[in-house]
Amino acid sequence: MELNHILLFTAVATSALILLQAFQPQSPGRRARAAVVLIVSALAWLLARSIAGWLSTIVWCALLVVPAFLRNRAWAARYHYRQSGSDRPSGLGRQFGITVSPVVLALIIVNVAVFVLELLGGGSTNPVTLHRLGELDTSSVIFRHQFWRLLAALFLHYGPIHIFFNLFALLLLGPALERQIGGFLFAVCYLVSGIGSSITVVLLTKLRLLEPVQLVGASGCVMGVVGTWIGFLLRHRHAPLARQRLRNIFVIVLLQLAFDLVTPRVSMSAHLGGLLGGFLLGLLVPAKSVLGERFARSPGS
């Protein structure tokens, strides 16, 4: 994964979602600034591709991130903001709707702990260390029947940038879904869709549609969360805001696919496998009783 591509994707994705009112309802000024970020990102990609991510991130920070931080800091100081169960999170969390939930927090802790194990075992970019700890080596799965790699690889990451962006995506998308379907079903969807992404890559390799690869990362699980959201929202498509949320999630999927196409060493097959697995699960999982009623009845959900 290249940092330049990741930074570009982050700036473009968050700006597009602001433009589409994906987070809190946005002011015209903030949406205009998001549009400027998208225009600058497009021009940077066309004219200076090697540093496009850095340029777009600078503009993104200057026009969106820093103003949001300063605005929420001033608001908190003025009104002596204290977070409670009914309050919104402060700072960037309030801007981007980031909260935390028990299973998401546990998954983050496990991923970080495994990453520390990688560092202690020889380094998170050391091929020998990653193979020993359980990277998805399709040849080892197919010919040596090391099926445990289908799960183990989901908790390994290649370098700090890789784990940061995967866990940030989980923190951005996971807690709201966990509140809708409950912690146990969320964990099931996360793990099953992740294993599904691994199986997809192995099957495509066995069918000789893919070359043998070595993969690590939780991105298949994260795409499974996205897929579960799609299936869940389709089942509740008549609920308030469901159609808007579906539109925003489809934008995320399209941006992810575009990111996969232009970024080397990223497995689109794993992402699509996780997305499909999560989608099928999302069509099946029931809503958590109280929160499901609130989702279906409350216009503010």
Secondary structure, 3 states (H helix, E strand, C coil): CCHHHHHHHHHHHHHHHHHCCCCCCCCHHHHHHHHHHHHHHHHHHHHCHHHHHHHHHHHHHHHHHHHHHHHHHHHHHHHCCCCCCCCCCCHHHHHHCCCCCHHHHHHHHHHHHHHHHHHHCCCCCCHHHHHHHCCEEHHHHHHHCCCCHHHHHHHCCCCHHHHHHHHHHHHHHHHHHHHHHCHHHHHHHHHHHHHHHHHHHHHHHHCCCCCCCEECCCHHHHHHHHHHHHHHHHHCCCCCCHHHHHHHHHHHHHHHHHHHHHCCCCCHHHHHHHHHHHHHHHCCCCCCHHHHHHHHHCCCC
